[in-house]
Amino acid sequence: MGELQSLPNIGEKLEHQLHKAGIDTIEELKRTGSREAWLRILAFDPSACIMRLSALEGAIQGVRWHRLNPEMKAELKAFYHQHK
């Protein structure tokens, strides 16, 4: 298990995708932000979905994605629809 997998919502596959996107540490993920990290993943994986974006935000906040507040969920949904 890598460092990123110690965060909520980050499994082996998503950690691998983050590494491929140039994000190797928790600090790099926090600095990059969920939206930019997701866009980097989307660049090589067109199946990147709203759940992956939410998982990244939850990981940064230290919570499971389904516990994100409604306002954040709405912001992420709007962002997702702008880029998909």
N, C-alpha and C positions, 0 to 999 in steps of 0.2 A: 504494500500500500504506500503510495506516495504522499507527500505533504498535503496536496490539494484534497485528497480523499478524506482527510480529517475534518473537512468542512461538511456541513449538512448539504445534501442533494448532490454531492460530487461522487460519482462512482468511477470505476476503472475507465469506462468508455469516455466519459466527459473529461476526466483528467487527461487522457491521451489527446483528446481534441484541443484542450487548452494548451498542452505542450506544443502541439502542431501549430497553434495560433501564436506561439511565442510567449506564452504565460506559464511560468514554471514554479512560481511560489505564491503563497497566500498574499503577500504584500504586493506582488505584481498584479494579481487579480483585483485587489482592492483599488490600486492606483489606476488600473485600466478601466474598471467599472463594468457592470454587467452588459450594458448596451454595446460598448466597443468590443468586448470579448465575444459577444454573440455575433456581431457583424464579421469579426475575423473568422469565426467558425463557419458562418453562412457562406463565406467566400469559397470554401472548399467542400462544404456539405450543404447542399440545397435543401436537405430534409430538416434543417435546424428549425425547430418549432417554438411556439410561445411557451411551451413547458420548459424547454431548455433555457430560454431567456429568463423565465421565472426562477428556475433552479439556480442560475448564476446569481441573480439578485438575492435570493434567499441565502445562498452560501456567503455572500458578502455581508449580509446582515446577521448571519449566524442563526438563521431559523429555517425550518422546512418551508418550501415554497408556498404551500397552502396556507401558511400563517402570515403571509404578507398582508399588510393592511389594504383595504379596498381601493384607496386612492393610488397606491403603488401599483396594484394589479391593473387599474384603469390606465395609468401612464404606460406601463409595459405593453398592454394590449394596443394602445394607440401607436406606440413606437413600432411594434411588430407589423401592424397593418401598413405603416408608411414604407416599410422595407421589404415586404413580401409580395 
